[in-house]
Amino acid sequence: MEPNLHTEPPCQLKSSSVTSEQEPLMTLKDDLLNNGENEIRHPRGHEPAFSNPYAVNHYYGPIIHRATNVHAGPNHGTVMQWQSNEPGQTAPMTVLKFLAENMAPGAMHDSEERCDAPKCMPETRVAVQDEIFSWVTDGHTEAAPKKILWVTGPAGTGKTAILGTIADRYKEEGRLAASFFFSSFSGSADRRSKVRLIPTLAYQLLQHATLRDTGAHLAAQESIERDPVILKKRLQAQLDALVLDPLRARVRQHENGSPQPYIPMTIIIDGLDECDFVENASPERGAQPRSKEDEQREILSVLLRAALDPIFPFTIIIASRPERAIRDFFDTTAKDQTRTLFLDETYNPDADIRLFYNSRFSHLRRLFRLPDHWPGEVTIDLLVENASGQFVYAATTVRFIEGASMSPGNDGNTLNWHGLTTPDQRLKRILQLRPTTRSSWSSPKPFERLDILYRSIIDTCPDRLLSMNWLHVIKVLKTYPPEFRTTGGAAPCWLIRLILELSPGEGQYALGTLASLLTEKKYSGSHSRNMSYIIYSFYHKSFLDFIDEPERCGDLFVPRVEARDFLTRRFFQTLRHHPNTVRVEDPKLRYYHTLGTDKNLLLSFSSKQAFKAAEADMLACDVHEWLPLALHDSKRWSPATQIREIVLWVVHSRCTWYRCRPSCKHWRGTALEEQLKKN
């Protein structure tokens, strides 16, 4: 028998999420709200910060009166109605859109940014991969199962290649829950920071089949609605709102129906040691500045919290170098939940390195029509011994022997300058390197052979000091990119050349022989920005460690302050050419101007001696000719205004209280001051 519903005039109605320009897709009809005369509208000026596909309507009083032959229970409260703010929009898509705008797409294992990331060759690292596969698949059946696997080992042992290979395989099998690959030398600043870690993981988790149609998307939606600034909070709050609450919603729904079959799935976090502190807000007065170790410990604490929660169904694989803060955490706080896999001689890396050499040398024999016996088993034995278990040594050696060009599409090989024309000549150069000791993980110099290789490659540069300065500037502009900080990317090659090149082609002169250490590759801007440009990209972080440690690079070492002095001096040396090479309307000028936005990081001289060495270059600049470029934008906080102020700060920085130096008078003279007043 159908229930007979009768209604009285509607109770007072308030809506918390429908804008004044939108009506709900589903309204309460005549049988509920008196012929639908009361439309649900949101007061103008009180629209929610986040687009919500649900209208949450609060009724103060009974919603349904005098219903007969029906039991509705207490009917005071909230009615949730579905509405669409965009054509075809659904709740899951709205949540995913929000996360997509706040994640690090380049950190996912299959991102475009990682298209050339290292992977394990077939039939290599088999023992390591099998152990990881076995743990993910069957580890939950152990008497004391552990939900975290820490894959660790020294630099160059292939951690990233192993996890990248595992991520690809598990993606195909439907066992990859999510992934995040940190990278300190990536073109994307998002991959050096914790800021986008949780949104990136949540984005991937919510797309997985096990979380579809389970209420997980709605739970994430409600969390964001309750706290629109959730991504500005600590990682723990983000984890609860975007990961654990959706998982609880999934569990609640399964309690009312048949549970899904168990599928072992894992979350992969690679390169945790490369996560650094990226300051994006002023710390509270008196607060201790955070360090990269603080950031790493916070990430580990959050992951451990997830692993300990009964509703969290995934295992977690974390790869990093065995740095002290990370090692201490796993040895103490997370000891009972962690299994450690250390990549050392136990997993026979020499056999895998031999396979790698044989494969690449076979390719070179076909490409250059070399003899079938080249280079010979004795030579390969020596190369394997020199690698000392470090895959980065083998990969760098092969790139050097292949003699590839650094620039895409450039067939010129600057190694020809040094009589290193053929692969065989370059191979003999490698074989001439002689370490003083047999390297091993426990030796005082575990990277000696790798360091000798790096030094040998830098020795091919016609001006080693110039090349080292260029390398340091590239590194600085990756860590502190100017305008490109807002896009999440590193400074492009053309900007670095605009700053450093005293004459066209100097960049190729300085870096051309280093194609086995860095390359030029295309970088696409983060998130919704339609940006694409070429950046310098280092093959491996171990090379950046090498140039930063004086005990490793010896007389090649350039202190950081001297590299900054070089950058600042080159800025003034090249500045006088820009009026002839860069037009006012050229977009490149805006990016060049933003170089000065961080005066304490980029444009400054470390000493009076460094200032005096560059003073002639400052005096040589035609200030009147430069002014039209610096004054083309009159906005108070424009890039042009900032660079102008920074330049004036730099030239005045070494003046005494009673007298300005000649360069300062040259730049801050009457003509310049008058121009600034007019602006």
C-alpha positions in Angstrom: 0.0 0.0 0.0 1.5 3.3 -1.1 2.1 5.8 1.8 -0.1 8.9 1.8 2.0 12.0 2.3 0.5 15.3 3.3 2.5 18.5 3.9 2.0 21.7 5.8 3.6 25.0 4.6 7.4 24.6 4.6 9.6 25.2 7.6 12.3 27.8 7.6 15.0 26.8 5.0 18.6 27.8 4.8 21.2 26.7 2.2 25.0 26.5 2.8 26.3 25.9 -0.7 24.2 27.1 -3.6 25.2 30.4 -5.2 22.7 33.1 -6.1 23.2 32.3 -9.8 22.6 28.6 -9.5 19.5 26.5 -8.7 19.7 23.0 -7.4 19.3 20.3 -10.0 16.7 18.6 -7.8 14.2 20.7 -5.9 11.6 19.7 -3.3 8.4 19.5 -5.3 4.8 20.2 -4.5 4.3 17.3 -2.2 7.1 18.5 0.0 7.5 22.3 -0.2 4.2 23.9 -1.1 4.3 23.9 -4.9 8.0 24.7 -5.0 7.6 28.4 -4.3 10.7 28.6 -2.1 13.8 28.3 -4.3 17.1 27.4 -2.5 19.6 30.2 -3.0 22.9 31.2 -1.5 23.2 34.8 -0.3 25.3 36.8 -2.7 28.8 37.3 -1.4 28.8 34.1 0.7 29.6 31.6 -1.9 31.8 28.7 -0.7 35.5 28.7 -1.4 35.3 25.3 -3.0 32.8 24.2 -5.6 30.6 21.7 -3.9 28.3 19.4 -5.9 26.1 18.9 -2.9 23.5 21.4 -1.6 23.4 21.0 2.2 20.0 22.3 3.3 19.2 22.8 7.0 15.6 22.7 8.0 14.6 24.1 11.4 11.5 22.2 12.3 9.9 19.0 11.0 10.5 18.4 7.3 7.5 16.2 6.7 4.2 16.6 8.7 1.2 14.4 9.1 2.6 11.5 7.1 0.4 8.4 7.4 1.2 4.8 7.0 4.9 5.5 6.9 7.7 5.6 9.5 10.3 8.3 8.8 11.9 8.4 12.2 13.0 11.8 13.6 12.8 14.1 10.7 14.6 17.2 12.0 17.9 17.8 10.3 19.7 18.0 7.0 18.7 17.0 3.5 21.6 16.6 1.0 20.7 17.3 -2.6 22.9 16.7 -5.6 23.6 19.6 -7.9 26.0 20.2 -10.8 28.0 23.3 -10.9 29.5 22.3 -14.3 27.9 20.4 -17.2 28.5 16.7 -16.6 30.3 17.3 -13.3 30.2 14.6 -10.7 31.3 14.5 -7.1 34.4 12.3 -7.8 35.5 14.5 -10.7 35.1 17.6 -8.5 37.4 16.2 -5.8 39.9 14.9 -8.4 39.9 18.4 -10.0 40.7 20.0 -6.7 43.5 17.6 -6.0 44.9 17.8 -9.5 45.3 21.6 -9.1 47.3 21.1 -5.9 49.4 18.0 -6.6 52.9 17.4 -8.1 52.1 15.5 -11.4 55.8 15.2 -12.2 56.3 13.1 -9.0 54.2 10.2 -10.2 56.1 7.2 -11.5 54.6 7.4 -15.0 54.7 11.2 -15.4 56.0 12.9 -18.5 58.8 14.5 -16.4 60.1 11.0 -15.6 59.9 9.6 -19.1 63.6 9.1 -19.2 64.0 8.1 -15.6 66.4 5.1 -15.0 64.8 1.6 -15.0 66.3 -1.8 -14.5 67.4 -3.6 -17.6 65.7 -7.0 -18.2 67.3 -9.8 -16.2 69.1 -7.3 -13.8 68.4 -6.6 -10.1 66.3 -9.8 -10.2 67.1 -10.8 -6.6 66.2 -7.4 -5.2 63.0 -7.2 -7.1 61.9 -10.7 -6.2 62.5 -9.9 -2.5 60.3 -6.8 -2.7 57.6 -8.6 -4.7 57.5 -11.4 -2.2 57.2 -8.9 0.8 54.4 -7.0 -0.8 52.5 -10.1 -1.9 53.0 -12.4 1.1 54.4 -10.2 3.9 51.0 -9.9 5.6 51.0 -13.7 6.3 54.1 -13.5 8.5 53.8 -14.0 12.3 54.8 -10.3 12.9 53.9 -8.6 9.6 55.6 -5.2 8.9 53.9 -2.6 6.7 56.9 -0.5 5.8 59.9 -1.6 3.7 62.9 0.7 3.7 65.1 0.2 0.6 68.4 1.9 1.3 72.0 2.0 0.2 74.8 4.4 -0.9 74.5 6.8 -3.8 74.5 5.2 -7.2 73.3 1.7 -6.1 70.2 1.9 -8.3 67.4 2.6 -5.7 65.4 4.8 -8.1 65.7 2.4 -11.0 64.5 -0.5 -8.9 61.5 1.3 -7.5 60.6 2.8 -10.9 60.7 -0.7 -12.4 58.5 -2.1 -9.5 56.1 0.8 -9.9 55.6 0.0 -13.6 55.0 -3.7 -12.9 52.6 -3.1 -10.1 50.7 -0.5 -12.1 50.1 -3.1 -14.8 49.0 -5.6 -12.2 46.7 -3.2 -10.4 48.7 -3.4 -7.2 50.2 0.1 -7.2 48.2 2.3 -4.8 50.2 5.5 -5.4 53.7 6.8 -5.9 55.8 9.9 -5.2 59.4 10.2 -6.5 61.3 13.1 -4.8 64.1 14.7 -6.8 66.4 17.5 -5.6 67.7 18.1 -9.1 64.4 17.9 -11.0 63.1 20.8 -13.0 60.1 20.8 -10.7 60.3 22.5 -7.3 57.3 20.4 -6.2 59.4 17.3 -6.2 61.9 18.8 -3.7 59.2 19.6 -1.1 56.7 17.9 1.1 54.0 20.4 0.3 52.3 18.4 -2.5 53.0 14.9 -1.2 49.6 14.1 0.4 47.4 15.6 -2.4 49.5 13.7 -4.9 49.0 10.4 -3.0 45.3 11.1 -2.4 44.7 11.9 -6.1 46.1 8.5 -7.1 44.3 6.6 -4.3 40.9 8.0 -5.1 41.2 6.9 -8.7 41.8 3.2 -7.8 39.1 0.7 -8.5 38.9 -0.4 -4.8 37.7 3.2 -3.8 35.2 3.8 -6.5 31.5 3.9 -5.5 32.5 3.4 -1.9 31.8 6.9 -0.4 35.5 7.7 -0.3 35.1 10.6 -2.8 32.2 12.1 -0.8 34.2 11.8 2.4 37.1 13.6 0.8 34.7 16.2 -0.6 33.2 16.8 2.9 36.6 17.1 4.4 37.6 19.8 2.0 34.2 21.6 2.5 34.7 21.6 6.3 38.2 22.9 6.0 38.9 24.7 2.6 42.5 25.5 3.8 43.3 21.9 4.6 46.4 22.0 2.3 47.9 24.8 4.4 47.9 22.6 7.5 50.4 20.0 8.7 50.8 16.7 6.9 49.0 14.8 9.6 45.8 16.9 9.2 46.0 16.4 5.4 46.5 12.7 5.8 43.4 12.4 8.0 41.2 14.5 5.7 42.3 13.3 2.3 43.4 9.7 2.9 42.2 8.1 6.2 38.7 9.6 6.3 37.9 8.3 2.7 39.3 4.9 3.7 37.0 4.9 6.8 34.0 5.7 4.5 35.0 2.7 2.4 35.1 0.4 5.4 31.7 1.6 6.6 30.1 0.8 3.3 31.7 -2.6 3.1 30.3 -3.4 6.6 26.8 -3.2 5.0 27.7 -5.4 2.1 30.1 -8.1 0.9 33.7 -7.1 1.4 36.0 -6.9 -1.6 38.7 -9.6 -2.0 42.1 -8.9 -0.6 44.5 -7.4 -3.1 48.0 -6.6 -1.9 48.8 -3.0 -2.9 51.6 -0.7 -2.0 52.5 3.0 -1.9 56.0 3.8 -3.2 58.0 6.8 -1.9 61.4 7.3 -3.6 64.3 9.7 -2.8 63.1 10.8 0.6 66.6 12.0 1.4 66.2 14.5 -1.5 63.2 16.2 0.2 64.3 19.6 1.4 62.7 22.5 3.3 61.2 25.0 0.8 60.3 28.2 2.7 57.0 29.5 1.4 55.9 31.5 4.5 57.6 33.7 7.1 58.2 31.7 10.3 56.8 32.9 13.6 59.1 35.3 15.4 61.6 33.4 17.5 60.8 30.1 15.9 63.6 27.8 15.1 64.1 27.5 11.3 63.1 24.1 10.0 65.7 21.9 8.3 65.4 19.2 5.7 65.7 16.6 8.4 62.7 18.1 10.1 60.7 17.8 6.9 61.8 14.2 6.4 60.9 13.2 9.9 57.5 14.7 9.5 56.9 12.7 6.4 58.1 9.5 8.1 55.9 10.2 11.1 52.8 10.6 8.9 53.5 7.5 6.9 54.0 5.5 10.1 50.7 6.9 11.4 49.0 5.6 8.3 50.7 2.2 8.6 49.5 1.8 12.2 45.9 2.7 11.4 43.8 -0.6 11.1 41.8 0.9 8.2 44.9 1.6 6.1 45.1 -1.5 3.8 48.4 -0.7 2.0 52.1 -1.5 2.5 54.6 1.3 2.1 58.0 1.2 0.3 60.4 4.0 1.1 63.7 4.4 -0.7 66.5 6.7 0.5 70.1 7.0 1.3 71.0 5.9 4.9 71.2 9.5 6.2 71.3 9.9 9.9 67.8 11.4 10.5 66.1 8.8 8.4 68.2 5.9 9.7 67.5 6.9 13.3 63.8 7.0 12.7 63.7 3.5 11.3 66.0 2.2 14.0 63.9 3.6 16.8 60.4 5.0 16.3 59.4 2.8 13.4 61.5 -0.2 14.3 58.6 -2.6 15.0 56.9 -1.7 11.7 59.9 -1.6 9.4 61.8 -4.2 7.3 65.1 -2.9 6.0 66.6 -3.9 2.6 70.2 -2.7 2.2 71.6 -2.7 -1.3 75.1 -4.0 -0.9 77.2 -6.9 -2.2 74.7 -9.4 -0.9 72.5 -8.8 -4.0 75.5 -9.4 -6.4 75.4 -6.0 -8.2 78.5 -6.9 -10.1 76.6 -9.5 -12.2 73.9 -7.0 -13.1 76.5 -4.3 -14.0 78.2 -6.8 -16.2 74.9 -7.5 -18.0 74.5 -3.7 -18.4 78.0 -3.3 -19.9 77.5 -6.2 -22.3 74.2 -4.8 -23.6 75.5 -1.3 -24.2 78.8 -2.4 -25.8 76.8 -4.7 -28.1 74.9 -1.7 -29.2 78.1 0.3 -29.8 79.6 -2.5 -31.8 76.6 -2.4 -34.2 76.5 1.3 -34.3 80.2 1.9 -35.1 80.9 -1.4 -36.8 83.5 -2.4 -34.2 85.1 -5.9 -34.0 82.9 -8.6 -32.5 85.4 -9.1 -29.6 85.5 -5.4 -28.6 86.1 -4.5 -25.9 87.0 -7.9 -24.5 86.2 -9.8 -21.3 89.3 -8.5 -19.5 88.3 -4.9 -20.1 84.7 -5.6 -18.9 86.1 -7.3 -15.8 88.1 -4.2 -15.1 85.1 -1.9 -15.7 82.9 -4.0 -13.4 85.6 -3.8 -10.7 85.9 -0.1 -11.0 82.2 0.3 -10.6 82.4 -1.2 -7.1 78.7 -1.9 -7.1 77.7 1.6 -8.2 75.4 1.6 -11.2 75.9 5.4 -11.5 79.5 4.7 -12.3 78.6 2.2 -15.0 76.0 4.5 -16.5 78.2 7.5 -16.6 81.1 5.5 -18.1 78.9 4.3 -20.9 77.5 7.8 -21.7 81.1 9.1 -21.9 82.2 6.2 -24.2 79.1 6.7 -26.4 80.1 10.4 -26.7 76.5 11.7 -27.0 75.8 15.4 -27.5 74.3 17.3 -24.6 71.9 19.3 -26.8 69.1 17.4 -28.5 69.5 17.5 -32.3 73.2 18.6 -32.0 75.5 16.0 -33.6 78.6 17.9 -32.9 80.9 16.2 -30.4 83.2 18.6 -28.5 85.2 15.6 -27.2 86.9 15.6 -30.6 88.9 18.6 -29.3 90.9 16.2 -27.0 91.6 13.4 -29.4 88.6 11.4 -28.1 86.9 10.9 -31.4 85.9 7.2 -31.3 84.4 5.0 -28.6 87.6 3.1 -28.3 89.6 6.2 -27.6 87.2 7.3 -24.9 87.2 3.8 -23.4 91.0 3.8 -23.2 90.7 7.2 -21.4 88.5 5.6 -18.8 90.8 2.6 -18.4 93.8 4.9 -17.6 92.1 6.0 -14.4 93.8 4.5 -11.4 92.4 4.7 -7.8 94.7 4.5 -4.9 92.6 1.9 -3.0 90.0 -0.7 -3.7 86.7 1.0 -3.1 84.0 -0.6 -1.0 81.1 0.5 1.2 83.2 0.3 4.3 86.4 1.9 3.0 87.4 5.5 4.0 86.8 6.6 0.3 83.8 4.6 -1.0 83.3 7.0 -3.9 87.0 7.3 -5.0 86.5 5.5 -8.3 83.4 7.5 -9.1 85.2 10.8 -8.1 88.1 10.0 -10.4 85.7 9.4 -13.2 84.0 12.7 -12.6 87.3 14.5 -12.5 88.5 12.9 -15.7 85.3 14.1 -17.5 85.7 17.6 -16.2 89.4 17.6 -17.3 88.2 17.4 -20.9 86.8 21.0 -20.5 89.0 23.6 -22.2 88.5 25.9 -19.1 87.8 23.9 -16.0 87.2 26.8 -13.7 84.7 28.4 -16.1 82.9 25.1 -16.5 82.7 24.6 -12.7 81.3 28.1 -12.3 78.6 27.4 -14.9 77.7 24.2 -13.2 77.3 25.9 -9.8 75.2 28.6 -11.3 72.9 26.0 -12.9 72.7 24.3 -9.5 71.9 27.6 -7.8 69.2 28.5 -10.2 67.6 25.1 -9.8 67.5 25.5 -6.1 66.4 29.1 -6.1 64.8 29.7 -9.5 63.7 33.3 -9.9 60.3 33.9 -11.7 60.1 30.2 -12.3 59.6 29.5 -8.6 55.9 30.4 -9.2 55.6 27.8 -11.9 57.5 25.1 -10.0 60.3 24.9 -12.6 64.0 25.6 -12.9 65.4 28.4 -14.9 65.5 27.6 -18.6 68.7 27.3 -20.6 68.1 30.5 -22.5 67.9 32.5 -19.3 71.1 31.0 -17.9 72.9 31.8 -21.2 71.4 35.4 -21.2 73.0 35.9 -17.7 76.3 34.2 -18.2 77.4 34.3 -21.9 79.9 37.0 -22.6 79.6 36.0 -26.3 77.3 33.6 -28.2 78.4 30.0 -27.9 80.2 30.3 -24.5 77.7 27.9 -23.0 78.6 25.2 -25.4 82.3 25.9 -24.8 81.8 25.6 -21.0 79.5 22.6 -21.0 79.9 20.8 -24.3 82.2 18.1 -23.1 80.1 17.3 -20.1 77.3 15.5 -22.0 77.7 12.4 -19.9 77.0 14.4 -16.7 74.1 16.7 -17.7 71.8 17.1 -20.6 69.2 19.5 -22.0 65.6 18.3 -21.9 62.2 19.7 -22.4 60.3 20.7 -19.3 56.5 21.4 -19.1 55.3 23.8 -16.5 53.5 22.5 -13.5 49.7 22.2 -13.1 47.6 24.3 -15.4 50.3 26.6 -16.8 51.0 26.2 -20.5 54.7 26.5 -20.3 57.3 24.4 -22.1 61.0 25.2 -22.3 64.4 23.5 -22.3 66.3 23.2 -19.0 69.7 21.8 -17.9 69.2 18.5 -16.2 71.9 16.5 -14.2 71.8 12.8 -14.7 72.5 11.9 -11.0 72.6 13.7 -7.7 75.9 12.1 -6.9 77.6 14.5 -9.3 76.1 17.5 -7.4 77.4 16.0 -4.2 80.8 15.7 -5.8 81.1 19.4 -6.8 79.9 20.5 -3.4 82.5 18.5 -1.3 86.1 19.9 -1.4 87.6 16.6 -0.1 86.1 14.8 -3.2 86.7 17.3 -6.1 90.0 18.7 -4.8 91.4 21.6 -6.8 88.2 21.7 -8.8 86.2 22.9 -5.8 84.5 26.3 -6.1 83.1 27.6 -2.8 79.4 28.5 -3.0 80.1 32.2 -2.2 82.6 32.4 -5.1 80.0 30.9 -7.4 77.6 33.6 -6.3 80.3 36.2 -7.0 80.7 34.8 -10.5 76.9 35.0 -11.1 76.7 38.6 -9.9 79.7 39.8 -11.9 78.4 38.0 -15.0 75.1 39.8 -14.5 76.9 43.2 -14.8 79.2 42.0 -17.6 76.3 40.8 -19.7 74.0 43.6 -18.7 75.6 46.1 -21.1 74.8 43.9 -24.1 71.1 43.4 -23.3 69.8 46.7 -24.8 71.1 45.4 -28.1 69.8 41.9 -27.8 66.6 42.1 -25.8 63.7 44.4 -26.8 61.5 46.0 -24.2 58.5 44.0 -25.4 60.4 40.7 -25.4 58.8 38.3 -22.7 62.3 37.1 -21.9 63.1 40.5 -20.4 60.5 40.0 -17.6 62.1 36.7 -16.5 65.6 38.2 -16.6 64.4 41.1 -14.4 63.1 38.7 -11.8 66.6 37.4 -11.2 67.0 40.1 -8.5 64.0 39.1 -6.4 66.1 37.3 -3.8 69.0 39.7 -3.2 70.5 37.7 -0.4 70.5 34.5 -2.5 71.5 35.6 -6.0 72.8 39.1 -6.7 75.4 40.0 -4.1 79.1 40.1 -3.5 80.6 38.1 -0.7 83.5 40.4 0.0 84.9 43.8 -0.7 87.6 42.1 -2.9 85.0 40.4 -5.0 83.2 43.8 -5.4 86.3 45.6 -6.4 87.2 42.9 -9.0 83.8 43.5 -10.7 83.8 47.3 -10.3 85.2 47.9 -13.8 82.4 45.9 -15.3 79.8 48.0 -13.3 81.4 51.2 -14.6 81.4 49.9 -18.2 77.6 49.6 -18.2 75.7 52.4 -20.0 73.2 53.3 -17.4 71.2 55.6 -19.7 70.9 52.9 -22.3 69.8 50.3 -19.7 67.1 52.6 -18.1 64.4 52.1 -20.8 64.6 48.4 -20.1 64.4 48.8 -16.3 61.7 51.4 -16.4 59.3 49.9 -18.9 57.0 48.7 -16.1 56.0 51.4 -13.6 54.1 49.1 -11.2 55.5 49.3 -7.6 56.2 45.6 -7.3 56.8 44.8 -10.9 59.9 42.7 -11.9 61.4 45.8 -13.5 61.0 47.8 -10.2 62.5 45.0 -8.2 65.6 44.5 -10.4 66.2 48.2 -10.4 66.1 48.3 -6.6 68.4 45.3 -6.3 70.9 46.7 -8.8 71.1 49.9 -6.8 71.4 47.9 -3.6 74.3 45.9 -5.0 76.3 48.8 -6.3 75.9 50.6 -3.0 76.6 47.6 -0.7 80.4 48.2 -0.4 80.3 52.0 0.1 81.4 53.5 3.4 79.1 55.7 5.5 80.9 58.9 4.4 81.7 58.1 0.7 80.3 56.2 -2.2 82.4 54.2 -4.6 82.8 55.3 -8.2 80.5 52.5 -9.4 77.8 53.6 -7.0 78.1 57.2 -8.2 77.9 55.9 -11.8 74.7 54.0 -11.2 73.0 56.3 -8.7 73.9 59.5 -10.3 71.7 62.5 -11.0 70.4 61.2 -14.3 69.3 57.9 -12.8 67.7 59.5 -9.8 65.7 61.9 -12.1 64.5 59.0 -14.1 63.4 57.1 -11.1 61.4 60.1 -9.8 59.6 60.4 -13.2 58.8 56.7 -12.9 
